[in-house]
Each structure stands twice: as structure tokens, then as C-alpha cells.
Amino acid sequence: MARHRGKFDKNNNEPYELSRSRIENFVRCKACFYMEQVEGIKFPSIPGFNINEATDVLLKRDFDKYRAIGEPHPFLVANERDFLIPFKHEHFELWTQSLHFGAKDRLNFIHANTNLKVGGGLDDVWLNINTNCLHVVDYKSTSQKSDKGPITLDDFWKASYKRQMDLYVWVLRKKGFHVDDVGYFLYCDGDTLERRSARSVLDHIFHRLTAWLAPVLVFTMEEVWLERYPGDKSSIHLTDMPSTPKTWINEELAVKWAIIRQARRAVTAALEVQRTNKVIGSSLEASPVVYLEDQETFDILDSIPFTDIV
């Protein structure tokens, strides 16, 4: 019989698959859970954030390098956690795939009393070489830098983080692994000069685009402006047209990025072919190798920190 997932079928005796997110829906709104899982009325959802997906992929790719050689990541060493190494297992790649968590060798466990197959896709697992226990790791892209003190899990909306961690620990223990009570949330703040510079550029772009387009897209630009500057007396139509200094013109920089975009178009075109052929599902899954014909283009591309660009 086919896997029992999606809308609940009382005539299907196969274990009913419940992902971590579905369980979270039940915790938040039992009526919503019933309407979706039993009645088949889907709850409105929003698209996933690219930054979250990119953070997960890039971090895992980075930790995979040290997973392969069985050594602690430099970040762990710098934070006095050199006794932790990325855990290596023959099915680890499958454990990270949340979309088909109920399939064979994925991160799931069948609860016999309820006939529920519970699971999901985790971000990472670290092995404590001192205790031989595992630590579940969850990557977070939300900035948590604060001048008020250390990062905590006391915010009410972080309760779901802890429930997610508890579920993965429970599943791994049921599968026979020794899992420590301590889990790790790896936050990516990216509080660097480059990040602040980029935010400044985006701010300048925001003010100019909204002002330039306001005479044409009157209501749309007003909505955009009020999203950032709400208030009864706030309006894009009450602001002056910003002046743009001529010193901002940089022909050399424009030529440089024209070459970079040209190389990028070649890469994205190749990735689209692989996506069409079902070799990859997302461009973030690929690690393309680019061959160049001239030294100038190589030097330009080599000067860009592509690990920081998504």
C-alpha cells in the first residue's frame, strides 16, 4: 500500500506521516490541523525565505568538508568546542531531507501505539568525541546580535525551536543513537563592515526607487513607503526627490560587475539545464566549476568573496 501522508485516510493502515511542521501546526491551532489533515483544507502559507535556505545549504556545505575528514570545524575550535566534530553516517544526507522524511532511511520513527510515523529534516549533528554522544544542531539565519546581553531562548516565539529540537532528539534516540540533552543553535549574524555597507546601499536604493516611481505607481509606492515608515503623517508624496551625487558614478566598477554578471549568466544557464533534467532541485545544491579563457576575467572573479554572495 502507498505511503500514508497528506490528507488522513482512515482506510489506509500504513503509518500516517506527521512531519515536525505538521506537529507544530497542531500545537498552535488544533482546529487548523484538523481542517488540513482530515478535511483536506490547506492552511494559507507563505513562500520560504531564500536567506534561510541559503544559510542552511552554505553552512552544511562548509561543515561537510570537516565531516569528510573527521575534524572539528575552525568555528568550533575558536569557541572552545574542539571536542565536537560533524557526525558522519551513511544516511546523513537523507536525514536532512524534510520533503520526503517518511521514505526509507530518512529521519523518522513509527510510534506503534498511535501508528504515526514522526520525523523531519534536521540541519546537522555533531559528535562529542569525549562522551561519544550526539548533539542535534539547528542553523538559524535570524540575526540575534544584542547589546542587552547574551542570546537566550526565552522569547515566546522560540518555543517552537525547542520543540523542534526535542522531536529530533526523540527520533534519533528511538533509532538507537545516544543523544545528549544539550543541543546547539548556530546563529549567523554576519555583522561585518561588508554587511553594514550593503545595508547602506540598499537604503539609498530604497529612497530613490520609491521617489522616482511614486509619480507613476502612486498607490504602490505609498504602500511600500508605509511598510518601512508607518504613521498618519508619513507619505512618500511628502518627501523631496533625493539628489544623487555625480561622484557615485564609477565606470571601472560598472565594467567589473558587467563581466561578473556575464559569467553568472553562463552558470545560471547551465544550472537551469541540470534542474530541467532533475539532476538538482535548487541551484544551491550545485557546486559548479567555471572555466575561463582570459586572465582578466579570472582576476575579477577571484576578487569576489562568492561564499558571502547568494
C-alpha positions, 0 to 999 in steps of 0.5 A: 500500500502507498505511503500514508501522508497528506490528507488522513485516510482512515482506510489506509493502515500504513503509518500516517506521516506527521512531519515536525511542521505538521506537529507544530501546526497542531500545537498552535491551532488544533482546529487548523490541523484538523481542517488540513489533515482530515478535511483536506483544507490547506492552511494559507502559507507563505513562500520560504525565505531564500536567506534561510535556505541559503544559510542552511545549504552554505553552512552544511556545505562548509561543515561537510568538508570537516565531516569528510575528514573527521575534524572539528570545524575552525568555528568550533575550535575558536569557541572552545568546542574542539571536542565536537566534530560533524557526525558522519553516517551513511544516511546523513544526507537523507536525514536532512531531507524534510520533503520526503522524511517518511521514505526509507532511511530518512529521519523518522520513527513509527510510534506503534501505539498511535501508528504515526510515523514522526520525523523531519529534516534536521540541519546537522549533528555533531559528535562529542568525541569525549562522551561519544554522544550526539548533539542535534544542531539547528542553523538559524539565519535570524540575526540575534546580535544584542547589546542587552546581553547574551542570546537566550531562548526565552522569547515566546516565539522560540518555543517552537525551536525547542520543540523542534529540537526535542522531536529530533532528539526523540527520533534519533534516540528511538533509532538507537543513537545516544543523544545528549540533552544539550543541543546547539543553535548556530546563529549567523549574524554576519555583522561585518563592515561588508554587511553594514555597507550593503545595508547602506546601499540598499537604503539609498536604493530604497529612497530613490526607487520609491521617489522616482516611481511614486509619480507613476505607481502612486498607490504602490509606492505609498504602500511600500513607503508605509511598510518601512515608515508607518504613521498618519503623517508619513507619505512618500508624496511628502518627501523631496526627490533625493539628489544623487551625487555625480561622484557615485558614478564609477565606470571601472566598477560598472565594467567589473560587475558587467563581466561578473554578471556575464559569467553568472549568466553562463552558470545560471544557464547551465544550472537551469539545464541540470534542474530541467533534467532533475539532476538538482532541485535548487541551484544551491545544491550545485557546486559548479566549476567555471572555466575561463579563457582570459586572465582578466576575467579570472582576476575579477572573479577571484576578487569576489568573496562568492561564499558571502554572495547568494 
